[in-house]
């Protein structure tokens, strides 16, 4: 088998529209007609304020007009949004795009140095800042010699410096004659004009700025709508999984590809109100689900694990949940099985994507619970090749490196031709992920090729061991890495956050630590082949380092494991050989 494709054809994708024109101003065959006037686009989680499509259009126009009048934003200027999720976040993005400029979203948890890096990398001219992020933004501006004259607050606040606010700019823009001519694209131009500069996860080296065109965003929105069986006339069909007026949880950050495209753009496009949550708290998330009767959860694996294990879950009514889709990082099949027991009424699956490709596969809607270990089916328009280690093309069920073509691919990395040429080759994206694709087009992500542990020549996927370890009652969270070994090349070591009960036992009796470790090692040895056993040992840790999207930052724990190895705190070769 040379190539794999999704089961459906992709309909027409316009190549002469900007993102806000497609989302707010035009109709598409995949877009449902919202006939109920009481269906908002956005809901503010804290206040319950509802914002409809007409208000979004007005605020978007007003902000674009106000920003242009104040700063003379020009074609291809880059504007950075440094804010948690906010109901005016999409307004700001779409206003920037109406001006022909480019958006780059910054992680609100960034330090000043990290923000400086993004500002310099993208060449940002203007900074829109949430008040909670202002101290960091001001320090970054000082370091980068970025004038506060080119800063504005997302919302009013009592702060030490006098800055315009987005509501002020909107009011000003709506009160004055048009000061700009909205950008209209020529046929085909949407494929080349950059809408978003999104920083990659940066799990190796410094993050790169991914160039995402208007066409790529529009294409993936259409791909999602077709895959999810969205159609203009489905509102009367109660058997449909996704319906106009369904409520989605807007928790994944909007500066990240998952929250930006799969959550924000998709929900507004298909007429499903999005409850915008600025800051994650698991208990507050449960309250929001109950308060707003959330139907669709698009979350990341750590939140799934808490849904399975946190004792507070039983205190909330979660029966409104119709679907749960996990994204941004692999979710172990054992965790999906556990979640199905907690939410038996909900359809459960996961999706798979990358900043460089947006969505690649999504949970199947013809199954209540996706095939164990699956990341869903390839979305329409994606063509995939799976290349084996010898360079030949894999067939169904054979593992190899995933290489894809899709209309939603990024156009490369900003000012980094070397990395662009390595990753984007003749229109194909080299994902760096090892996968298996079966005859139904389902994708099974084994692991990042660079993260696979090689034990005596055998490949060990950390995600597989992590999913199994999370089944143990003494394990709250885990990350598995490989440590160098003279005998086996590498062996698996597990960094484990003990459960609350295990931590209490260990604190009251230090000898309990070794007993807990032994029980966990046995848990793996009883069910896994010899080369997958934890011959590198177990290290207890307070928290697993992760980026905001939920991806494990293995590089930090690899370095820590190397330090432990040097200090002789991991098993030596003779011990390992005996264990194997």
N, C-alpha and C positions, 0 to 999 in steps of 0.2 A: 504494500500500500504506500503510494508516494505522498499523498496529501490527505488531510482530514478537514472536513467542513461542518459547520452547524447545519441542523436539519431544515432550516428555513432560508428563503431568499430574502435579501435586504431590499426594501423598496427605495424609491427615489430619495436621495439626500441632496438638498439644495446647496449649491456651491457659490452662491452670490449673496448670501445673507450673513449678517453678524449674529452672534449668539443672542443678544437681546431682541433683535428683530425676529429671530426664529422662535424664541420662547414666548415673547410678549405680544408680537404684532401680527403674526401670520398664522395661517392654518396649514395643517399637514394631515394626510390621510390616516396617520397613526395617532393623531391627537384627538381625544374625546372632546365632545362639545359639552361644556359645563352650562347646564340650563338652570340650575338652582342658584339663586342669588345669594344664598346664605353660606356658600362654600368659600372659605377664605383660602388664600395661598399659604400664608404664614400665620402662626400663632406664637405669641411671646409666652414662654413657659412661666415666667415669674408673675406676670400680670393677667394673662389670659387675653390680652389685646389681639384682635383679629385684623389681618391686613389682606384686602382683596386685590384682584388683578388691576383694577383701575387705579387704586391708590399706589400700587407699586409702579405703574407706568408714569403717573404724575410725579412721584417722588424721584424716579429715575431721571426723567426729563429735567425737573427742577434742579437736581444736583449737578447734572451735566452742564446745564446753562450757568449755574452759579460758579462751578469750578472753572469753566472756560473764561467767564468774565473776570474772575479774580486772578487766575494764574496763566491764562492763555495756553492751556494744555494743547499740545500739537500732536500731529500724527506720529504714532509709535513712541511717544513718551511713555515711560514706565512709572506706574504709581503703585506703591506698596501699602497694603492693608495689614496693620499690626494689631490684631484684635481677636478675642475669642468669638465664637458664633454669636451673631446679633441679627435682629430682624432687618437692620439697615445694611448688613454685610452684602446681600445680593443687590440691593439698591445701589450701593457704592460700586460694586463690580460692573453692573450693567450700565451705569452712568459713564464709567471710564471707557467701556467698550463702545458706547454710542459716540464718543469723541474721537474714536480711531486710535486710542491709546491702548496700552497693555497693562494687565493686572499681574502683580505678584503678591501672594499672601504669605505672611511670616508667622511662624509659630509664636503664640503669645507667651510661651514659657522661655523664649530665647533670652540669653544674656545679652548685654550690650555688645560684646565682641561678636557674637553670632549674628546679631542684627546688622552690625557694621559689614560683616562679610556679605550678607544678602544684598544690602543696599549698594555696595560697590560692585558686586558680581552682576547685578541686573541694571545698574546705572539709574536707579530710581530718582525721579525728580520731585515727587510729592509723597508725603507719608500721612496716611489716615490712621489715627491711633485711638485705641480705647483708653479711657482714663486710667484703668488699672495698669496699663502698660506704659503710661507716660514717663515715669521715672527712668525706666530702661531706655525708652526712645530718646529722651533728652540726653542721657549719657552717651548713647550711640551717636547722636547728632553732634555732640561735642567732639568725640573721637574722629568721626568721619568728616568734620567740618561741613556738616549739613545744616543749612540755616533753618531755624524754627519758623521763619516766614513761610516755609513750604511744608507746614504741618497743620493738621486739623484734627479735632476730636470727633470720634464716632457719635458720642452723646454728650450733653452738657454735664459739667462736674465742677466742683469747687477746687480748682487747682491753682498752683502758684504762678503759672504763666498765662497770659491772655492769648487764647487761640480761637479761631473760628470753629464752629461745630457743624456737623453734617445737617442737623435741622435748620441752622441759620442759613447755610448755603442753599438748601432746598427752598426755603422761604424767599430768599433773595432771587434765586433763579426763576421761581414761579411768578414773581412780581415784575420782572423786567422783560423787554422784548427779547426774542432769540438772539443770542450772541454767537451761535455756531451753526454750521450746516452739518447735519448728521451724515456720517460716513456711509456711502452706498458702494457696495463692492461690484466689480465687474465679474462676469461669468468666469468661474474658476479661481477667482482671487481669494475666496474663503479658505482654499487649500494651502495658501502660502502666507496669509496674514496671521501673525501671532496674536492670540487672544490672552493666553496665560503663560507666565513663566513660573513653573512649579518646581520647587527644589526637590531633588531625589532624596531618598531616605538617608543616604550617606553612610551606609553600613560599612563601606570601605572607602577610606579617604574622605576628602571634603565633599559636601553635596554639590551636585551639578544642577544647573538651571535647565529644565526640560522645556522646549518650545512646543506649546500645544496650540494648534491653529483653531480658528472658528469652526472650520469644517470638521475637525476631529471631535470637538465637543458636540456639535450637532449630530454627527454620525453615530456617536456612542449613545446619545439620547434616543435616537431612532432605533438603534440596535436593542437597547434595553426595552423599549416599548413593544417591539415585535416579539422579543423573547418572552416577555411577561404576558403576552397575549392581550395587550391593550388595543382597543378598537373603539370607534366613535359610538357604537350601538351596544356596548356591553353592560351599560348601567342597569338594564332590566334583568340581567342574568345573575341570579343570586348564587349560582354555582361558581362564578368567576372568583379567582383568588384576589385580584386587584380591581377595585371599583372606584368610580368618581365619588369623592367625599370620604373615602377611607382616610384615616389619620396615620401619619408616619412620624417616627421619632427622629428629630434632627440633632442627634448627638455627635456623630463623627465630625471632626473639625473641617470647616469649609476651605481652609488653606490646603487641605490634603485631597488627593485625587478621589478618594472614596467618598468623602463628604461633599466634595464640590460637584461631581458629576452624578454618581450613582444615587446620592441622596437628594441634594438640592435641585439640580437641574431636572432630574427625572420626576420628582414629586410635583414641581410647579407645572411641568409640561403635561402631566397626565391628570391634573386636577385633584391631587390628594394633599390636603392641608398638612403642613410640616410644622411640628412643635419645635421651636428653636430653643435649644438648651445651651447656655454659654459655658457652663463649667460642669464637669462630670463629678457626680457623687452617686454611688450605687443606690443608696437608700432614697435619695432624691429622684433618681431615675424610676425606681419602683413607684414612688408617689405620683410622678408624672404619668406613668402608664395607667394608673388607676384613675387619676383626675381627668385625663383627656380621652380615656378609652382608646388607647393606642392600638391600632390594628397591625402595623408592620414595624418590626424592629430590624434595623440594619446596624449591626454592632460589630465589635472586634472580639477575638477569642478571650481576652481576660474578663470581659463582661459576661460571656457565655459561661465561663468557669464559675463565676460568682452566682449566676442564676442556678447553677447546679449544686453549689455547695454552701451558699450563705444562709444562715438560719432565719434571716428576716424575710426571705422570699414567701414563706407560708403565711405571713401576716398581711399580704396584699392580694387583691383580686386581679388576677392577670388573664381572666377568661376572654378579654377583648382581643388578645393577641391572635392573629390569624396566621402570620408568617414570621419566622426568624431567619434572617440570612446573615451569616458571618462573613466578613471580608477583611482585607488588608494584611492578613497573615494566615498561615495554615491552621486549620482546626482539626484536632485528632478525632478519629471515628468514635473512640470511646466516649469523648465528651458529647458528641451528637447523640449517642445512645442515652447518656445520662440526662441530657436536656429533654429528650422525648418522654422521659418518665416524669419530669417536672411539669412540662407543658404538653400533655398528650393530645390536646385539641389543636395545636399549632403545627403548621407545615414547617419543616426545618431543612436547611441546606446551607451551602456556602458558595461564595463567588470567588473568582480569581482575576486579578488584574495587576497592572503596573502603571506607574506614573507615565512611562513611555508609551503605553498602549491603551490606557483607560481600561474598560472592562473587556476581558477575554472570554470568560465563561461565568455563567450564573446558575443558581439553583434551578432545578427543573420544576415546572409548575404542574406536571402531570404525575408527580409523586408526592405523597404526604411527607415522607422523610427520604432525602436523597440517598443514593447508593452509598454504602459505607466507604468512607475515605474519599469520596468524589468531591471535586470543586465545581460540580455542575456541568452543564453542556456548553460547548462552544456557542457563542452568540452569532446571530446571522451576520454574514459578511466577513467572518474570520476564516482564514485559510491557514492551516497549521502543518508543519513538517516536524517529525520527531527524528532526530539524527543520533544514531548510535555512536559509540566511542570509536568505531573503526571508520566512521564517515558515511556509512550506508544508511538508507532510510529505514526506520522501524515500521513494522506493521502493527496491527491491533494487538494490544496487550504487551508490547515490547517497550522497555524503558529507553529514554534517550533525551537529548537536549531539545527543548521546545523552541522552534523558530516560527514566527507567524507573520502573516500579511493581513492588514485590516485597514479600512478607511479611517479608523480612529487613531492610527499611529501618530505619535509626535513626529516633528520634522528634524529632531536631533537636539543637541545640547548647545546652549548659547556660548559662543566664543570658545568652543572646544572641538575642533575638527577631528582631532585624534580619537577622542572618545566616541564621537558621532560615527566615524568610519568603522570603528570596532563593533559598535552595537547595531547600527543600521546599515545593512549590506544589500544593495540592489533592491531596495524596497521591502526587505525582510528584517524583522526585529529579532535579534538573538537575545532571548530572555534571560539566559543564565540559570534556568530552572530545569531540573530533570523531572520528566513526567511520563505517564502512561496514558494513552487514549484508547478507549474500548470501542466496540462496534456501534455503540449508541451515541458516540461523540462525547462521552463523559471524560473529563480531564481529572487525572489523579496526580497531584503534585507530590513528588517524593521528597524533594528538598532542593535548596539552592545547591548547584553543582559544587560550589566552593565550600559549602558547609557540610557536605557528606563526610563522615568519618570512615577512614579506610583501616580496617582491622584485618591484618594478614591477607590483604587483597580483597576482602569482602567489604561491600559498601553498607554502612549503617546510617540510616536517616534519623537525625536527632528528633524530628517531629514525631516519629513513631514511638520512640522511647518516652518522650514527654507525655504523649497521650496516655500511654500505659501507666506511667508513674502517677498521673493525676487521679487515677482510679483508687490509689491507696489512701485510706482515711487520714494518714499522718502527713499528707502532702497537700499544701495549699497552692503552691506554684513551683515551677521547675524550668530549668534550662540545661540542656545536655550539650557538652562540647567535647571535642577530642583533645587528648593530651599525648604528646610524643612518648613513644615507648620503644626501647631497644629491641624487644622481641617481636612485637606485633605491628610496629610502625606507629599506630595510634590505638588508644583505647578510650571508651566513653567514660566521662566523669559527669556526675549530676550535681548541679547547684540547686539546692532545694530550700524553699521557704516552708518551715514546718507549719502544720495546722495549729489553730489556737490551742486545742487540747494537747497536742504533742509538745508545743512550746512550754505549756504549763508544767507538764511532766518533767521535761528536761531542766527547767529552771528549779524545780523543787528537789530534783535528784540528778546531779551531773552524770551519774552512771547510766541514766536512762538514754542519754544521747547515743551511745554505741548500740543499745538495744533497738532503738528506732532505726538507726542506719542498717543494722543487720536485717531487720524485718523488711525494709524497703529493697535491699539487695536481693533477698530471697523472693520477693514479689516479682522481680524481673527474671531471676534465674529459673523460677518455676514454669515460666511460660515462653521464654525467648531462647532462640538458638544461642549456642555458647559464645559466639563472637559479638553478640549484642548485649552481653551482660556488663554490669557496671564495674569492670576491672579497674577503672581509674578511680573508683571510690565515690564518696558522697561528701559534699561540703554544705553545711547549713549556712544560709544567708538571709539577711533581713528582707531584701526585696530584689526581684529580678529586674535589671535595667531594661527599659523598653523605650522606644520612641513614641510620640503621641498617637500614632496609628495602631499601636499594640504590637509592633514587631519586636521580637527579642533582639537586643543589641549584643549578639554573641561575641563580637570582637572584644568587648570589655571583659567578659568572663573568660575568654580564651587567654587574654593577657594575665588575668588573675590565676588561671590554672597553670600557666607556665611558671609564674612566680612560686606557686605552691610546689611545683615539680622540682624547681631549683633548690628550694628549702627542704626537700625531702619529705613533704607532707602528703604526697600521693604515693600509691604502691610502687615499689621498685620492680625491675624486670623479673626477678626470681619469684616474687609474690604474684605478679601478673601471670607468669607462665603457669604457675600452679593453679591459679583461678581459671585459666582457659583450658 
